[in-house]
């Protein structure tokens, strides 16, 4: 069957229009406000650093980038809000470590985060998490703390952020792997701040948190850092031993990434990836992260995905063992 030149011209015109539309789509993103949904409350470390990054992204992208806090349910509220949004790059998730390492392996979770999201890039990693104890306990290292828990079985209480968060499961793993007879109590209302209040009141003995969350009470001398949960000692606090020095093989690494709903066009993910890495190199952003003692680490979307997969291999068996 022969086709007239007019038919070929028509088809070619349609294809050309499609190519022009695709090019215009790439050229015009973003054309309105971008929202980063944060699963933690205002004032938390992820909130502060994400706002610092958002301010720089606003300048780089030429459109307002805002942070919206949607805390609760171990991050599930924020996850569902973003996963259900259009996959157009305008609604993003601030993916704290527990969303990628704990949530996927808990029972009765109504969403598969690995399928629901594509990583746009890393914001901070690894974020050192510490065991901070009441100064009234009279211990100076994690080894001392471990000995104390065994001398007082069942008495020592460690308050953590809410159930299902990384600090909560880090505590459960620490107790299990170290055979420590301690009580891990998640604070679903108030998180670490509520736990610290109870430590100061003498009702709780320790907590698990990044330095940002305990800096005030550390500076005042009411709490003391006794162990860091990263595999290596933190260069900022080299005198504090790792938990792994007492419990071989133990680690609990915090991190934060930026993710978009699956189906977001590749060119938009790439634009977000490049802009985020660029933002983290700016002096104002680096300074803000340093003030909070949080490591800003620029990774591509692929590197971020691979980093998270490696962390999931560590946490999947732990979460299944402890259940939730």
C-alpha positions, 0 to 999 in steps of 0.5 A: 500500500502506497502512502502519499507525501501528505501522509508522511508529512503529517506523521513527521509533523506529529513526531516533531511536535512530540519532540518539541513538547518533550524539549519544552518540558525539560526546559521549563522544569521547574515552573512552580513551587517544589515541596519537600515533605519532611517526616519529622517535626519542625526543629529536628535535625532533618528539618533544619538541614533540609531547609538550608538545602531548600534555600539554596535549591530555590536560588539554583532552580529559580523557583521556591523550594519549601519544606512541609512537615508531616510527622507521625507513624514512623514516617508513613504519613509523609511517605503516603503523602508523597507517593500519592502525589503526581510524579512530576518532581514538584512533591518530594520526600525527605527520606530519613534512614528509618524510611528506607531501612526500617519501614520496608520490613515492618509488618502490615505496612501498606506501601513498598517504598522501594517500588514507590520512590526513585532516589534523587540524591543524598542530603547527609550521610553517614550521620553519627548516632550516639548513646548519651547517658545521664551524667548521674550514672557515673560512666564515661565509656560505652564499655562502662555503660554495658557493665553497669547494665549487667550489674543492674539487670532490667533497671536501666531504661533507654528512651528513644525516638518513636517506635519504628525509627532508626534510634528505636531499632538501633537500641533493640539491636544494641541490646540483642547483639550485646546481650544487654539487659536493658529496657528500650522505650520508644517515645511516640509522643515527643520523641527524643526531647521527651526522653531527655526530659525524663532523663533529667527527671531521673526516670530514664537513664540514656537515649540514642540520638545524633549530636544535634538532638542532645547538644544542649544537655551535653554542653550543660554536662547533664548528659554524656556521650559514651558511644558512637554507632558508626563503624569508625570513631567520629572525627568531631568526638575522637575521644568517644569510643564506638559501640562496636569496640564493645559489641563487635560488628555493631553499627547504626548509620543515619542518613537523609536522602531526597526521593521522588515518586516512581514515574517521575521523568528521568530528566527531572530526576537528573535536574534534581540530582545535579541541583542537589549536589551543587547546593551541597557544595555551596559554602553557606550550606556546608557551614550550616551542616557543619554547625549542626555537626551533620556531614553533607555528602553529595551523591548521584541518584545511582550512588544514593540508591546503592548506598541505601541498598547496602544499608537495607541488607544490614537492617532487613534481618534485624527488623524481621528478628525484632518484629513490629 
